[in-house]
Amino acid sequence: MTASPPGRHAVPARIRPQTGRNGHGKRPPSSHFLLFTFGCRTPFWLLVCLALTPAMVTMAAELSSTPVVQIIDLQIGFDGLYKLGCWTPVSLTLRGGQTEETGLVELIVADTDGVPTTVVSAPIRLGTDQRKTISMLVRPGQAQGSLQARWLVAGQVRTQRTYTMARTTRNSQETELGAGADHIPAGLPATNRLLLVLGPAPGIAELVQASQMRDPWAATRIAHTLDTSRMPVLPSGFEGIDTLVLTTSDPTLFDPLLKNPERLRALVLWVEQGGRLLLFCGRSAPDLLGPDGALASLSPGRYQRQIPLRNVLPLETFSGAEKPLARSRLNLRVPKLTDLSGQILAYAGQQPTDLPLIVRAPYRLGEVVFAGIDLDLPPFRDWSGRPSLLRKLLDWPLQENVSKQQRSQIDSTGGDLIAQLRNALDQHLTGISTLSFALVALLIVGYIGLIGPGDFFFVQSLLRRMELTWVTFPLIVVGTSAGAYWLATTSKGSQLRVAQIEIVDVAIASVRETAGPTEAASPAEFTGTDKAKPQPAGLIRGTVWTHFFSPRAARYDLTLRPRLPGQTAPQATSTNTALLSSAANHSESIVSWLGLPGNALGGMQAGGAQTTLLEHGYAFGQSLQSLHGLPVQVWSTKTIQADWTASGTLPIEMELSQTSDHLLVGKITNRLGVELTDCLLIFGRWAYHLARVSDGRTVAINDDLQPRTLKTMLTSATAGDRVASRITDDGTAPFDRFSSDVTRIVKAMMFYEAIGGVNYTGTLNRYQHRIDMSYVLQTDRAILLARAPGTGSQWFDADKPLKSNQDQHWLFYRFVAPVQK
C-alpha cells in the first residue's frame, strides 16, 4: 500500500473513482458543462417545446375546465325569506361561454314527501360571455333539502350546481354549512305570517317586535327589498305573502315595473285574486298614481292633485295613539282622490270626500288599503304612535299570543287547519279502511308465535318428526304472507278513490271595478250575449284540494279542467251553457302538491330531509298547468292542489242595498241552471239563512228574514255535515280538532277571523290564508255562501278522468257582490 498524498485521505482501490481514459486523474465534468454539451447537441425545436410546456399545460387546463355556460348566482324568495309549501320566486343569473348557445334551465327541489320535482324554463339564448338573469318559480317542500339548477342543451346536462338549504341569521352569513359551500336560506314554516315591504321601511319591524308571537312556528317575518326588478312574473309567485306593503317616497324604485309590464301585471292579478295590499303614497302620488303612473291601476280612486294637509288630528284619532304628532313646521302635501270605491276611514275636511286620507277599498276578490302619507318621512318617522297606526291599517289584534293549551293543540294537529282537513279527507275515501295499530301488533305477535313455538310443538308433539320443519316452516311463511295480502286487499280495495273539495269565489263586479285600468291586466274577458245590456265582467277563482288513493304503483299525468255550475245540468239553457263553457275555456290554472305543515311525520318542518325509494321524480308542465309522471306507491295516497281563475259573469243577480241600521234589503235571482243549497247571505257581522234557492227563483231580502250573527250561524250544531253532539249555552258547538266533518272545517277556514280565529279553533289558518274572506266583510260587500250539486272541476290522467263511482265531493260557492248605500 502506498502512502497518500499530503492533505488527502486514503481511499481503497475498489471504490476509488475512475480517472481519465489514460488513467490520469481528472475531475468529473460540472453540471454547467453537461448542460452546455446537451444544448449544443439537441435540436432547437425540442428546446422550444420544453420551454413552452408549462404554459401549454396551464392553457389546456383552463380551456377544459371552463363550462360553456356558468350558473353564477341564485337568489330565492324575497330578501331570502319564503314559506315552505308555497310557490316561491327564484332569480337565476347565467353567464355565457365562448360560443352562443340556446338551452333550458331546470330547477329541481323535493316536495313534502321527498320526491324530486322539476320546473323547466322557456328556451334561453345566451351569447358569448353574455350575462342574463331569469325568473322562475319553485315549490320547496322540506326545511332541510337542496335545490339543483341545471343548464341543458338538446336534452344533455352541460352545467349544474347544487344549493343546500341551511338556516342562516339575518345579520350575518353564518350557516350550518362549511365556509364556501353553495347554500340558500331554509324555508319558513307554512304557519308563519310573511309580510313583504317594497320600498323604504315604514316602521313595521317595531310593530312586529312589540306584538310578536313567542312561538317560532307562528312568528311574523318581514321581507324588505328595494329591488322591484326581481318581482315575480306570475301572480302565484306571491302565494306565500300574507300582506304586501308598498312605500313610495322614492318613486324611482318603481320604474322597473313600467319597463317590465309582465311584473306589474303579476302584481295586479295577485291583488285581484285575493291579495291584500297596503299602499302608502304621499309626495310621489303625481308620478305613481297619475294616468301613466306605475301604481295607477292599484289606486282606489282617480288622482286629481296634491293638497296641503294642515290638520293631522284625523290620523291621530284613527290610530288611537296616546301621543300626538309634532305639529311644529308641519308641511305636508297629500294626494286628493276622486271617484272613490270603498270605505273612507280617515279624512280631512267637512265631508269624507273633501280629502280622503285612509281608504279601505275592494279590489275584486282582493283588498287595497290606501294611505295618502309617507310613514318613512317626517313627521311620521319619529312619531311614537306610528306602530298603533300600522296595527289599525293591517287590522292586527292587540294580543296575538296563544295559551299553553292552544299551543299543545297546535303542536298535535300540525299547526294549521289544512292538516286537519287532509286527515278528514283521508277518512272519507270510500271503501278504504286503515288497520289499527293494536290489530297490527297482535298479528305480528301471532306470526312470531306460529313460526317459533307453534311450529316447534306441531312437528314435535303431533308429527313427531323434527325434520318436517323444513316443510311446515315454509308453509307457514307462505300462508301468513297470503293472508296478509288478502287482508290488505280487503281493507284497501283495488279501485281508485277520490275525495275532493272545491271552493269557487265569484266577484260580481260593479261598474267602478271594471272601468279602470285593471281590465288590460286581467285574463280574457267575456260578457253575455245580450248586447243591449252588457254586463261588467267579474272574476271567478277556484281552489281545488284533491286527496286520492292509488291501488297500484303508477305514474300520473294530471291536468285540471275547471267546471262551472250548469255546464252538465240538462235543465240549463243554451245561453247559460255557452256562457259557462266560455268561462271554462278562458280559465288559467296552476297545479301543485299540497304540503303538510308542522313537525309530525310527513310534515314540511320535520327534522331531516325525507328520502324516497323512487329513483325519478316528476315535472311540472309549461306555465305550471300540469303534472307529468307523478309517482304514487301501491295502496298510497297523494294530496294535490289546483288554483284556477277565469273572467266572466255567472248568471246570478244580486241587487242589494243597506238600510240605516246596516241591514240588507233587495233580491237575489238564480239562473245558474242548478239549485243552491245551505245558503247564507252574509253582510258585516250578520248572516241571513236562505236555505235553498232553486234555479230560476228570485228570493226577496226584507224584514221577514231575521238575521243572526255570523259566528252563531257558522258554529251552530247543524253547520256541518253531521249534527254536533256537544252544544254550549249559546247554541254553538265547540270546535273539535279531531273531527272529520269536512263542511265544518271548510267553513272555519273560509271565515276564520270572523268566527274568532285561533281562540275558537285552537289552531292557525296560515298555509291557505287567502281562503279566509273575513276581510271582505269590512267593506261594503255581501257574500252569498252556498253549496251546489255535482263534482265540480275534474282532474284528468292524460285523457282519462281521475274518478271512480264512489268518490266524495264537496262544492262550495261564494258570490261577492257590492251593496249600495
BATILUM-723156 format. One record per residue (C-alpha): y, z, x; chain. Coordinates in steps of 0.05 Angstrom, whole numbers, always signed. Example, Ala and Ser with C-alpha at 12.3 -4.5 7.8 and 13.67 -1.06 7.14 Angstrom:
       v       w       u  domar
     -90    +156    +246      A
     -21    +143    +273      A
This chain:
       v       w       u  domar
      +0      +0      +0      A
     +66     -20     +27      A
    +129     +21     +23      A
    +182      +6     -30      A
    +249     -19     -12      A
    +304     +34     -10      A
    +331     +52     -78      A
    +272     +24    -116      A
    +212     +57    -147      A
    +142     +33    -130      A
    +112     -10    -185      A
     +37     -22    -188      A
     +17     -94    -175      A
     -18    -104    -242      A
     +45     -90    -281      A
     +97    -117    -233      A
    +140    -171    -264      A
    +125    -243    -244      A
    +170    -276    -194      A
    +191    -348    -188      A
    +147    -409    -180      A
    +145    -400    -104      A
    +133    -326    -111      A
    +205    -309     -93      A
    +234    -252    -132      A
    +284    -277    -184      A
    +319    -242    -243      A
    +298    -267    -313      A
    +348    -313    -348      A
    +400    -277    -391      A
    +409    -286    -467      A
    +473    -326    -457      A
    +435    -374    -411      A
    +379    -383    -462      A
    +429    -396    -519      A
    +465    -447    -476      A
    +400    -482    -458      A
    +378    -483    -531      A
    +444    -512    -554      A
    +441    -568    -503      A
    +370    -588    -523      A
    +378    -580    -600      A
    +404    -637    -645      A
    +475    -628    -672      A
    +457    -635    -745      A
    +408    -577    -742      A
    +462    -531    -714      A
    +508    -551    -772      A
    +454    -535    -823      A
    +441    -468    -793      A
    +514    -451    -793      A
    +524    -471    -867      A
    +460    -439    -893      A
    +492    -372    -915      A
    +548    -407    -953      A
    +499    -455    -987      A
    +454    -398   -1008      A
    +513    -359   -1038      A
    +538    -421   -1076      A
    +470    -436   -1104      A
    +462    -364   -1127      A
    +529    -366   -1163      A
    +513    -432   -1197      A
    +445    -409   -1220      A
    +469    -341   -1246      A
    +528    -367   -1287      A
    +506    -379   -1360      A
    +530    -438   -1400      A
    +566    -392   -1449      A
    +582    -319   -1438      A
    +590    -263   -1490      A
    +647    -225   -1460      A
    +668    -177   -1517      A
    +643    -149   -1583      A
    +680    -103   -1630      A
    +651     -74   -1693      A
    +683     -42   -1754      A
    +755     -21   -1760      A
    +781     +16   -1699      A
    +708     +27   -1681      A
    +693     +61   -1749      A
    +645     +34   -1801      A
    +595     +60   -1852      A
    +520     +51   -1848      A
    +491     +10   -1904      A
    +555     -30   -1915      A
    +577     -99   -1894      A
    +616     -90   -1831      A
    +662    -139   -1794      A
    +644    -158   -1723      A
    +692    -193   -1676      A
    +656    -231   -1621      A
    +691    -265   -1562      A
    +656    -323   -1526      A
    +674    -359   -1462      A
    +651    -430   -1450      A
    +615    -452   -1387      A
    +622    -513   -1342      A
    +605    -562   -1397      A
    +624    -569   -1470      A
    +572    -542   -1519      A
    +561    -535   -1594      A
    +517    -478   -1617      A
    +506    -419   -1664      A
    +516    -344   -1657      A
    +462    -298   -1683      A
    +473    -223   -1695      A
    +410    -181   -1702      A
    +411    -109   -1727      A
    +358     -66   -1761      A
    +360     -48   -1835      A
    +346     +21   -1863      A
    +270     +10   -1854      A
    +277     -11   -1781      A
    +264     -85   -1796      A
    +309    -133   -1756      A
    +358    -173   -1798      A
    +394    -235   -1773      A
    +461    -264   -1792      A
    +478    -334   -1767      A
    +547    -364   -1758      A
    +570    -434   -1773      A
    +566    -485   -1716      A
    +616    -468   -1660      A
    +643    -517   -1609      A
    +663    -489   -1542      A
    +700    -529   -1489      A
    +697    -519   -1414      A
    +717    -447   -1397      A
    +747    -440   -1467      A
    +753    -372   -1500      A
    +741    -366   -1574      A
    +738    -305   -1620      A
    +696    -310   -1683      A
    +688    -262   -1742      A
    +621    -246   -1774      A
    +591    -192   -1818      A
    +530    -147   -1805      A
    +498     -92   -1845      A
    +474     -36   -1798      A
    +421      +9   -1827      A
    +407     +61   -1773      A
    +451    +112   -1738      A
    +414    +103   -1672      A
    +398     +30   -1664      A
    +424     -32   -1629      A
    +459     -97   -1643      A
    +438    -161   -1607      A
    +484    -221   -1601      A
    +454    -288   -1582      A
    +481    -357   -1567      A
    +434    -413   -1590      A
    +437    -488   -1574      A
    +388    -533   -1610      A
    +347    -472   -1631      A
    +340    -446   -1559      A
    +370    -380   -1537      A
    +418    -394   -1479      A
    +453    -327   -1474      A
    +441    -258   -1505      A
    +470    -189   -1499      A
    +446    -124   -1530      A
    +493     -68   -1550      A
    +465      +2   -1562      A
    +495     +46   -1616      A
    +518    +112   -1587      A
    +561    +169   -1611      A
    +630    +166   -1579      A
    +691    +210   -1580      A
    +756    +182   -1607      A
    +798    +202   -1547      A
    +751    +182   -1490      A
    +699    +132   -1472      A
    +644    +183   -1461      A
    +578    +165   -1494      A
    +507    +187   -1495      A
    +490    +128   -1450      A
    +500    +118   -1376      A
    +563     +90   -1348      A
    +569     +15   -1351      A
    +518      +6   -1407      A
    +534     -41   -1465      A
    +547      +3   -1525      A
    +582      +4   -1591      A
    +601     +64   -1634      A
    +548     +91   -1681      A
    +559     +83   -1755      A
    +586    +137   -1801      A
    +545    +167   -1857      A
    +549    +128   -1922      A
    +574    +192   -1955      A
    +638    +195   -1912      A
    +704    +173   -1941      A
    +735    +119   -1897      A
    +809    +101   -1900      A
    +838     +41   -1865      A
    +911     +46   -1844      A
    +941     -21   -1826      A
   +1009     -12   -1793      A
   +1047     +48   -1765      A
   +1016    +115   -1780      A
   +1045    +145   -1845      A
   +1021    +216   -1833      A
    +952    +214   -1867      A
    +920    +247   -1807      A
    +958    +311   -1822      A
    +935    +309   -1895      A
    +862    +298   -1875      A
    +865    +355   -1825      A
    +892    +402   -1877      A
    +841    +384   -1931      A
    +781    +363   -1891      A
    +712    +378   -1917      A
    +677    +420   -1865      A
    +611    +384   -1871      A
    +605    +321   -1827      A
    +567    +281   -1880      A
    +625    +290   -1929      A
    +683    +282   -1880      A
    +743    +236   -1887      A
    +754    +188   -1829      A
    +815    +146   -1814      A
    +812     +79   -1781      A
    +880     +58   -1754      A
    +897     -11   -1729      A
    +958     -54   -1716      A
    +919    -119   -1709      A
    +915    -160   -1773      A
    +886    -219   -1736      A
    +817    -186   -1736      A
    +814    -172   -1810      A
    +751    -195   -1847      A
    +748    -266   -1874      A
    +705    -246   -1933      A
    +721    -191   -1984      A
    +653    -159   -1971      A
    +678    -141   -1901      A
    +719     -85   -1935      A
    +657     -56   -1970      A
    +658      +9   -1930      A
    +732     +21   -1941      A
    +749     +71   -1996      A
    +825     +60   -1994      A
    +867     +11   -1954      A
    +937     +36   -1934      A
    +989     -16   -1913      A
   +1052      +8   -1878      A
   +1103     -47   -1868      A
   +1161     -20   -1827      A
   +1143     -73   -1774      A
   +1136    -139   -1814      A
   +1114    -179   -1753      A
   +1046    -145   -1757      A
   +1030    -186   -1819      A
   +1048    -254   -1791      A
    +974    -268   -1774      A
    +958    -263   -1848      A
   +1005    -321   -1863      A
    +977    -361   -1806      A
    +905    -348   -1829      A
    +903    -355   -1906      A
    +828    -341   -1904      A
    +840    -268   -1884      A
    +895    -259   -1935      A
    +850    -288   -1989      A
    +795    -239   -1970      A
    +844    -180   -1975      A
    +869    -203   -2044      A
    +799    -215   -2071      A
    +776    -147   -2047      A
    +831    -113   -2087      A
    +818    -157   -2148      A
    +744    -140   -2147      A
    +755     -65   -2148      A
    +790     -45   -2083      A
    +844      +8   -2081      A
    +908      -8   -2042      A
    +966     +38   -2024      A
   +1026      -4   -2004      A
   +1088     +25   -1971      A
   +1143     -27   -1967      A
   +1216      -7   -1958      A
   +1263     -42   -1910      A
   +1214    -101   -1898      A
   +1209    -119   -1971      A
   +1253    -182   -1965      A
   +1206    -211   -1913      A
   +1139    -188   -1942      A
   +1150    -186   -2018      A
   +1195    -246   -2025      A
   +1170    -313   -2052      A
   +1139    -333   -1985      A
   +1121    -263   -1962      A
   +1051    -246   -1936      A
   +1043    -190   -1987      A
   +1078    -221   -2047      A
   +1012    -231   -2084      A
    +998    -156   -2079      A
   +1065    -133   -2107      A
   +1064    -101   -2177      A
   +1127    -139   -2195      A
   +1176    -193   -2173      A
   +1221    -175   -2115      A
   +1295    -181   -2132      A
   +1338    -148   -2078      A
   +1350     -86   -2035      A
   +1389     -28   -2066      A
   +1416     +35   -2032      A
   +1379     +99   -2051      A
   +1426    +158   -2057      A
   +1382    +206   -2095      A
   +1314    +227   -2068      A
   +1302    +281   -2120      A
   +1252    +238   -2159      A
   +1208    +233   -2097      A
   +1212    +308   -2084      A
   +1194    +323   -2156      A
   +1136    +274   -2156      A
   +1107    +303   -2091      A
   +1112    +375   -2114      A
   +1133    +395   -2044      A
   +1165    +463   -2032      A
   +1218    +439   -1983      A
   +1267    +383   -1999      A
   +1284    +324   -1957      A
   +1340    +328   -1906      A
   +1399    +295   -1941      A
   +1445    +291   -1881      A
   +1461    +219   -1862      A
   +1416    +193   -1917      A
   +1419    +117   -1912      A
   +1360     +86   -1948      A
   +1353     +17   -1978      A
   +1294      +6   -2024      A
   +1268     -56   -2060      A
   +1282     -68   -2133      A
   +1224     -99   -2171      A
   +1227    -131   -2239      A
   +1174    -155   -2289      A
   +1131     -96   -2270      A
   +1060     -84   -2293      A
   +1031     -14   -2291      A
   +1059     +57   -2295      A
   +1124     +77   -2262      A
   +1110    +146   -2233      A
   +1178    +158   -2199      A
   +1245    +123   -2208      A
   +1319    +130   -2193      A
   +1370    +117   -2248      A
   +1374    +130   -2322      A
   +1315     +86   -2342      A
   +1248     +76   -2306      A
   +1263      +2   -2298      A
   +1330     +15   -2264      A
   +1299     +28   -2195      A
   +1224     +40   -2194      A
   +1203     +77   -2131      A
   +1128     +90   -2143      A
   +1085     +46   -2187      A
   +1011     +50   -2203      A
    +991     -20   -2225      A
    +924     -50   -2246      A
    +901    -110   -2206      A
    +845    -140   -2248      A
    +788     -92   -2231      A
    +826     -60   -2174      A
    +888     -19   -2166      A
    +953     -22   -2126      A
    +996     +39   -2116      A
   +1065     +16   -2092      A
   +1116     +60   -2058      A
   +1183     +28   -2040      A
   +1194     +73   -1980      A
   +1171     +77   -1907      A
   +1137    +143   -1893      A
   +1135    +129   -1818      A
   +1211    +126   -1812      A
   +1265    +179   -1821      A
   +1278    +218   -1863      A
   +1206    +219   -1889      A
   +1175    +221   -1820      A
   +1199    +292   -1807      A
   +1192    +317   -1878      A
   +1144    +375   -1887      A
   +1129    +351   -1957      A
   +1100    +285   -1934      A
   +1027    +308   -1939      A
   +1039    +330   -2011      A
   +1068    +262   -2028      A
   +1009    +227   -1996      A
    +960    +271   -2034      A
    +992    +251   -2101      A
    +992    +177   -2082      A
    +918    +179   -2060      A
    +900    +222   -2121      A
    +863    +273   -2080      A
    +846    +342   -2107      A
    +876    +404   -2075      A
    +808    +431   -2054      A
    +750    +387   -2033      A
    +702    +437   -2003      A
    +636    +448   -2038      A
    +598    +512   -2048      A
    +537    +533   -2009      A
    +492    +519   -2069      A
    +521    +449   -2077      A
    +513    +437   -2002      A
    +439    +454   -2005      A
    +431    +408   -2066      A
    +465    +351   -2029      A
    +421    +361   -1968      A
    +358    +358   -2011      A
    +378    +297   -2051      A
    +403    +253   -1994      A
    +476    +270   -2006      A
    +492    +215   -2057      A
    +476    +196   -2128      A
    +447    +129   -2105      A
    +389    +167   -2073      A
    +371    +199   -2140      A
    +378    +132   -2174      A
    +329    +100   -2124      A
    +279    +155   -2136      A
    +287    +145   -2211      A
    +274     +70   -2206      A
    +211     +84   -2165      A
    +185    +127   -2223      A
    +199     +72   -2273      A
    +153     +20   -2242      A
    +105      +9   -2300      A
     +31     +16   -2285      A
     +41     +46   -2216      A
     +27    +119   -2202      A
     +31    +159   -2138      A
     -26    +206   -2119      A
      -3    +277   -2109      A
      -6    +310   -2041      A
     -56    +362   -2067      A
    -104    +308   -2090      A
     -99    +270   -2024      A
    -112    +334   -1985      A
    -172    +351   -2029      A
    -202    +282   -2019      A
    -193    +288   -1943      A
    -228    +356   -1943      A
    -284    +327   -1985      A
    -293    +268   -1938      A
    -298    +313   -1878      A
    -349    +355   -1915      A
    -391    +293   -1931      A
    -394    +264   -1861      A
    -404    +333   -1829      A
    -444    +389   -1861      A
    -462    +347   -1922      A
    -496    +293   -1882      A
    -530    +344   -1837      A
    -562    +384   -1894      A
    -581    +320   -1931      A
    -621    +290   -1873      A
    -649    +357   -1850      A
    -667    +391   -1916      A
    -683    +333   -1962      A
    -703    +275   -1918      A
    -728    +319   -1861      A
    -716    +263   -1811      A
    -654    +273   -1769      A
    -657    +202   -1741      A
    -640    +176   -1810      A
    -568    +199   -1799      A
    -558    +131   -1766      A
    -567    +102   -1836      A
    -535    +156   -1880      A
    -471    +164   -1839      A
    -450     +90   -1843      A
    -467     +90   -1917      A
    -422    +150   -1929      A
    -365    +118   -1890      A
    -372     +51   -1927      A
    -379     +86   -1994      A
    -318    +130   -1985      A
    -277     +71   -1959      A
    -296     +30   -2020      A
    -278     +89   -2065      A
    -211     +98   -2032      A
    -196     +24   -2041      A
    -216     +28   -2114      A
    -173     +90   -2125      A
    -113     +57   -2091      A
    -122      -7   -2131      A
    -128     +31   -2196      A
     -66     +73   -2184      A
     -22     +20   -2151      A
     -43     -40   -2192      A
     -49    -112   -2169      A
     +14    -143   -2200      A
     +86    -147   -2181      A
    +131     -96   -2215      A
    +207     -95   -2221      A
    +257     -42   -2242      A
    +328     -68   -2245      A
    +397     -41   -2262      A
    +457     -86   -2272      A
    +529     -67   -2286      A
    +575    -123   -2307      A
    +650    -108   -2306      A
    +696    -156   -2343      A
    +772    -154   -2333      A
    +804    -184   -2395      A
    +867    -208   -2362      A
    +937    -203   -2390      A
    +988    -258   -2382      A
   +1023    -219   -2326      A
    +958    -215   -2285      A
    +944    -289   -2288      A
   +1014    -316   -2280      A
   +1024    -291   -2209      A
   +1004    -319   -2142      A
    +934    -289   -2146      A
    +907    -350   -2182      A
    +907    -391   -2120      A
    +867    -339   -2084      A
    +814    -330   -2138      A
    +749    -367   -2147      A
    +745    -429   -2191      A
    +772    -410   -2259      A
    +759    -438   -2328      A
    +783    -425   -2398      A
    +756    -442   -2466      A
    +751    -510   -2499      A
    +808    -496   -2546      A
    +867    -528   -2510      A
    +916    -508   -2564      A
    +906    -434   -2548      A
    +890    -428   -2474      A
    +860    -361   -2454      A
    +881    -327   -2390      A
    +824    -327   -2340      A
    +796    -259   -2326      A
    +749    -234   -2272      A
    +675    -218   -2280      A
    +640    -174   -2229      A
    +566    -158   -2228      A
    +528    -106   -2188      A
    +452    -110   -2187      A
    +403     -59   -2159      A
    +331     -82   -2159      A
    +271     -40   -2138      A
    +207     -80   -2136      A
    +134     -66   -2118      A
     +93    -117   -2079      A
     +17    -114   -2090      A
      +5    -153   -2026      A
     +35    -162   -1957      A
     +83    -221   -1966      A
    +149    -250   -1946      A
    +200    -267   -1999      A
    +256    -318   -2000      A
    +304    -288   -2051      A
    +366    -312   -2086      A
    +402    -286   -2148      A
    +422    -327   -2208      A
    +474    -289   -2250      A
    +462    -289   -2325      A
    +515    -270   -2375      A
    +504    -248   -2447      A
    +489    -303   -2497      A
    +461    -353   -2448      A
    +390    -346   -2471      A
    +402    -319   -2541      A
    +383    -371   -2594      A
    +439    -348   -2641      A
    +494    -364   -2590      A
    +539    -421   -2610      A
    +542    -484   -2567      A
    +614    -468   -2548      A
    +598    -398   -2523      A
    +536    -422   -2487      A
    +575    -475   -2449      A
    +629    -424   -2432      A
    +579    -373   -2405      A
    +540    -426   -2367      A
    +604    -448   -2334      A
    +617    -377   -2311      A
    +548    -371   -2280      A
    +555    -438   -2245      A
    +621    -416   -2213      A
    +596    -348   -2191      A
    +595    -325   -2119      A
    +541    -275   -2098      A
    +524    -235   -2036      A
    +455    -205   -2029      A
    +432    -148   -1984      A
    +385     -89   -1978      A
    +403     -21   -2007      A
    +401     +37   -1959      A
    +383    +110   -1970      A
    +437    +160   -1949      A
    +420    +225   -1916      A
    +374    +253   -1863      A
    +309    +251   -1903      A
    +251    +206   -1885      A
    +275    +135   -1892      A
    +348    +156   -1892      A
    +400    +119   -1852      A
    +421    +183   -1816      A
    +350    +205   -1798      A
    +343    +225   -1726      A
    +319    +170   -1680      A
    +314     +96   -1696      A
    +257     +80   -1742      A
    +206     +29   -1719      A
    +167     -22   -1757      A
     +99     -55   -1749      A
    +129    -122   -1766      A
    +138    -169   -1708      A
    +190    -212   -1741      A
    +247    -192   -1786      A
    +285    -233   -1838      A
    +351    -271   -1841      A
    +410    -277   -1888      A
    +428    -347   -1911      A
    +495    -381   -1902      A
    +551    -343   -1937      A
    +502    -285   -1946      A
    +477    -313   -2012      A
    +402    -309   -1998      A
    +347    -271   -1961      A
    +296    -311   -1921      A
    +229    -283   -1902      A
    +240    -212   -1929      A
    +175    -175   -1909      A
    +143    -125   -1956      A
     +79     -90   -1937      A
     +19     -85   -1984      A
     +29     -34   -2040      A
    +100     -21   -2017      A
    +169     -23   -2049      A
    +236     -52   -2028      A
    +305     -40   -2057      A
    +354     -98   -2055      A
    +425    -106   -2080      A
    +469    -163   -2102      A
    +543    -167   -2117      A
    +568    -228   -2155      A
    +635    -249   -2183      A
    +659    -304   -2229      A
    +725    -323   -2262      A
    +729    -335   -2336      A
    +739    -302   -2403      A
    +679    -278   -2443      A
    +685    -289   -2518      A
    +703    -217   -2536      A
    +772    -199   -2563      A
    +804    -130   -2553      A
    +872    -123   -2586      A
    +892     -51   -2573      A
    +956     -10   -2573      A
    +971     +63   -2565      A
   +1007    +109   -2613      A
   +1059    +162   -2597      A
   +1004    +214   -2586      A
    +968    +168   -2537      A
    +912    +148   -2585      A
    +886     +78   -2596      A
    +894     +30   -2655      A
    +873     -42   -2661      A
    +808     -82   -2666      A
    +750    -108   -2625      A
    +714    -173   -2642      A
    +646    -190   -2611      A
    +629    -264   -2603      A
    +582    -257   -2544      A
    +521    -280   -2581      A
    +486    -213   -2573      A
    +492    -145   -2604      A
    +525     -90   -2563      A
    +494     -21   -2569      A
    +511     +50   -2546      A
    +585     +31   -2548      A
    +640     +77   -2524      A
    +714     +58   -2526      A
    +749     +98   -2471      A
    +823    +108   -2462      A
    +852    +163   -2417      A
    +811    +226   -2427      A
    +788    +206   -2496      A
    +727    +166   -2520      A
    +710    +135   -2588      A
    +637    +128   -2608      A
    +627     +58   -2639      A
    +550     +58   -2639      A
    +534     -16   -2649      A
    +579     -78   -2650      A
    +539    -136   -2678      A
    +551    -208   -2658      A
    +609    -237   -2698      A
    +631    -169   -2723      A
    +702    -141   -2719      A
    +709     -65   -2711      A
    +774     -33   -2731      A
    +801     +23   -2687      A
    +840     +71   -2732      A
    +846    +143   -2754      A
    +776    +140   -2784      A
    +748    +145   -2714      A
    +753    +215   -2686      A
    +758    +215   -2610      A
    +724    +266   -2565      A
    +735    +280   -2492      A
    +702    +230   -2445      A
    +666    +285   -2407      A
    +635    +311   -2471      A
    +611    +241   -2492      A
    +581    +224   -2424      A
    +547    +291   -2413      A
    +521    +305   -2483      A
    +447    +317   -2497      A
    +439    +246   -2524      A
    +478    +209   -2470      A
    +417    +187   -2432      A
    +351    +152   -2444      A
    +320    +219   -2464      A
    +348    +278   -2502      A
    +365    +333   -2453      A
    +326    +397   -2460      A
    +379    +444   -2434      A
    +445    +450   -2471      A
    +506    +492   -2455      A
    +551    +527   -2505      A
    +599    +469   -2509      A
    +543    +420   -2527      A
    +539    +386   -2459      A
    +477    +380   -2416      A
    +478    +404   -2343      A
    +465    +351   -2292      A
    +393    +352   -2267      A
    +390    +328   -2195      A
    +314    +317   -2202      A
    +320    +277   -2266      A
    +294    +205   -2271      A
    +338    +189   -2331      A
    +369    +123   -2306      A
    +422    +117   -2361      A
    +448    +187   -2349      A
    +452    +176   -2273      A
    +487    +109   -2281      A
    +538    +137   -2329      A
    +553    +193   -2280      A
    +564    +140   -2225      A
    +608     +96   -2270      A
    +657    +153   -2287      A
    +643    +203   -2232      A
    +712    +233   -2223      A
    +726    +234   -2297      A
    +667    +279   -2313      A
    +681    +328   -2256      A
    +653    +295   -2194      A
    +615    +340   -2146      A
    +630    +402   -2188      A
    +588    +373   -2245      A
    +534    +332   -2209      A
    +527    +375   -2147      A
    +525    +313   -2104      A
    +571    +259   -2078      A
    +583    +187   -2102      A
    +610    +154   -2039      A
    +559    +100   -2020      A
    +571     +57   -2082      A
    +640     +85   -2094      A
    +671     +23   -2126      A
    +624     +33   -2187      A
    +667     +92   -2206      A
    +723     +66   -2251      A
    +756    +132   -2266      A
    +820    +107   -2234      A
    +826     +54   -2289      A
    +836    +110   -2339      A
    +901    +130   -2305      A
    +933     +63   -2323      A
    +948     +31   -2390      A
    +879      +1   -2396      A
    +820     +16   -2441      A
    +746      +7   -2425      A
    +692     -13   -2474      A
    +625     +13   -2447      A
    +564     -18   -2478      A
    +492     -38   -2467      A
    +463    -106   -2481      A
    +392    -132   -2491      A
    +359    -179   -2443      A
    +342    -178   -2369      A
    +409    -197   -2342      A
    +412    -233   -2275      A
    +348    -260   -2246      A
    +320    -259   -2176      A
    +281    -319   -2152      A
    +229    -322   -2097      A
    +240    -394   -2075      A
    +235    -427   -2144      A
    +191    -374   -2176      A
    +223    -316   -2217      A
    +212    -247   -2187      A
    +185    -215   -2250      A
    +125    -192   -2290      A
    +111    -176   -2363      A
    +120    -101   -2353      A
    +188     -98   -2318      A
    +242     -47   -2334      A
    +315     -69   -2343      A
    +380     -32   -2356      A
    +440     -76   -2371      A
    +510     -44   -2377      A
    +576     -77   -2393      A
    +647     -51   -2383      A
    +702     -92   -2414      A
    +771     -72   -2386      A
    +830     -92   -2429      A
    +905     -78   -2428      A
    +934     -31   -2480      A
   +1002     -47   -2509      A
   +1053      +8   -2518      A
